[in-house]
């Protein structure tokens, strides 16, 4: 199997091994532009920016000419980087390089640059790229606006207002929204506020035929996700707008709506019925979203009540389900019952579940409960994460003004007991190490008897 096919299938480590070790070093074959572009694309999809640019520089040293797909893949690598600041800087340097060389980008490549700006920077830089797109004579599309909306969502204080403005501009240009656009609008309503009320009032409080309910709100009420959904017609109005645009809602639409609708409202209780009407199959992520929402409100019984409906639809609880239930376990008996239920289900708790339970125990200063959680964690050999260590270090601290020689304090005696247990527990538990995000894609370094990349690069290109 060729390195290109492996890269296209997402087997990046295997593709790089085949290309750099077997093809270049062992067989000493001369690569083509396509080999590099496909590999850069594979690295890009997993955010392996450093390797993507090394391949790019290597292909230039060999005299191979990068193409539009090459630049698109490089910008995409920057957007997917685990480190957004460095990803942005790499993208801006590449953009400047293309300008210096007077190389024209096609709309697909511009969109990949716009994606970097939306994910790694802010809306202002997105509009700078947009101006260049228009100046170069490209016709903007729904995909162009989708990247602008992604940029809006980056601004948590003003993003919803910006999203409505982008939506309005798109409609004025007669560009039809697709399913992804509607998903982004729901994300903006979930994650972003409207910003300065004075700046937002004209846009948000203007009643329209599609949103007559706007006249009933005041800006002071637009403070929650459900309020922002109301500005788009609530669940019913939003779905009607999708229907008018011949866009069918999907599971992502309803999962977001589950987060947005008012808790305990008619819309929330009718979600499953509406999904059935639209013939959208319910998945576990949707149920987990509803369950987490109730758990965050402290409604453990309400969260548990969703489990029969989940099972009725042929689904089984997973780790995320139990993790969401753990959030609502505010009492010791509930937390211990959860761990017992998981054991009966054959599911081992993960660090997220233990962290949620530890959080409650620490807040309630319940050191007996805390030790029980840690004992269960030790039995299951679940490595503590950095977050868990921080929680436990906090629990083991003495008050700043503590003086054990002045007076006896039962609470401080409990801390003493916990500290002794905790330090022994810590010695027996191996802390979880976070692997480097690129470690699994790196190819082995060549040994002294292997041909180096530089040796291959200096070879004469074979006659075509």
Residue, then its C-alpha position, 0 to 999 in steps of 0.5 A: x500500500x502506498x504512503x498516499x493511500x495510507x495518509x488518505x486513510x488517516x494512517x499518518x504514522x504508517x504513511x510517513x514511515x513508508x515514505x521517509x524510510x522505505x521510499x526515500x532511504x531504502x529504495x531511494x525513489x524520487x518523490x513527486x509533488x503529489x506524494x508530498x501534498x497528500x502527506x502534508x494533507x494527512x499531517x494537516x488533518x491531525x494538526x501535525x504542523x511541524x511535520x507538514x512544513x518540514x515536508x513542504x520545505x523538503x519538496x521545495x529543496x527538491x525543486x518540486x512546485x507546490x500546488x493549490x492543494x499543497x497550500x490548502x493542506x498547510x493552512x489546514x494543518x495550522x488550523x488544526x494545530x494543538x497550539x493555536x498561537x503558533x499555528x496562526x503564526x505559521x499560517x501568517x508566514x505562509x500567507x506573506x510568502x505567497x504574497x511575496x511570490x505573487x502567487x494567486x490562491x484559489x477560493x478553496x485555499x482562501x477558505x483554509x486560511x479563513x479557517x485558521x483565522x476563525x479558529x486561531x485568531x479573531x473576527x477582525x483578521x477574518x474580515x481582513x482575509x474576506x476583503x482580499x477574497x472579494x478584491x481578488x474577484x472570488x465569489x463568496x459562498x455559504x462556506x465563506x460565511x461559515x468560517x466567519x461564523x466560526x470567528x464570531x463564536x471565538x468572541x464569547x462576549x459579543x459573538x452572538x451579536x456578530x453572528x446575527x449580523x453575519x446571518x443578516x448579511x448573508x440573507x441580504x446577499x441571497x446566499x442560502x444557509x446550509x445545515x452547517x450554518x444553522x449548527x453554527x448559529x445554535x453554537x453562537x447562541x449557546x456559547x456567546x453573549x450579545x455584548x454591549x446592550x447599546x450596540x446590540x439594541x437596534x439589531x436584536x430588538x427589531x421585530x420581524x415577520x420571522x421573529x415577532x416575539x422579539x418585541x416581547x423581550x428586553x435586552x436585560x432578558x437576553x442573558x441565557x442560551x434559551x433567551x438567545x434561542x428565543x431571539x431566533x424564534x425558539x425551537x419551533x421557529x428555528x426549525x420552521x426557518x430550516x424547513x423554509x430553506x429546505x434544510x433538514x435538521x440532523x442529530x447535531x441540530x437537536x443535540x444543540x437544541x437540547x442544550x439551548x431550550x429552557x429547562x423543564x419547558x414544553x420545548x424540552x419535553x417535546x424534543x424526542x417527539x419532534x425528532x421522531x417527526x423529523x425522522x432523526x434517529x436519537x443517539x447516545x450523545x443526545x441523551x447524554x446532553x439532556x442528562x448532563x443538563x439536568x445534572x448541572x441543575x442538581x436534578x439527579x432524579x430527573x437525570x436518572x429518569x432519562x435512562x429508561x427512555x435511553x434503553x427503550x431506544x436500544x442504547x446502553x449507558x456509557x462512561x459519559x453517561x455515568x460521568x454526567x450522573x456523577x455531576x449530580x451526586x451531591x450526597x455520599x450515598x449517591x456517589x457510592x451508589x453510582x460506583x456500585x452501579x458502574x461495577x455491576x454494569x461492567x464499566x470501570x470509572x474513569x478520571x473524570x467520574x472520580x474528579x466529579x465525585x472528589x469535587x463534591x467530597x472536598x466541598x463538603x469537607x467529607x474526608x471519610x467519603x473522600x477516602x472511600x473514593x480514593x480507595x475505589x480509584x486505587x482498586x481500579x488502578x485509575x491514574x490521577x490526572x493533574x486536576x485530581x492532584x490539584x483537588x486533593x492537594x487543596x483538601x490536604x492543606x491546613x488553614x493559613x492560621x492553623x496552630x496545632x499547639x494553641x487548641x484542639x480542633x476536630x476538623x483539623x484532626x480529620x485533615x491530619x488523618x486524610x493527609x497521612x492516607x493521601x500521601x501513602x495513596x499518592x506513592x502507590x498511584x502512578x500519575x497519568x502522563x499526557x502524551x505529546x500530541x505528535x508523538x504517535x506520528x513521529x518516525x524513528x530517527x535514522x541510525x548511523x548506518x542508514x542513509x540520511x534525508x540530506x543524502x537523498x536530497x543531494x541526489x540528482x533527479x532521475x530522468x523523466 
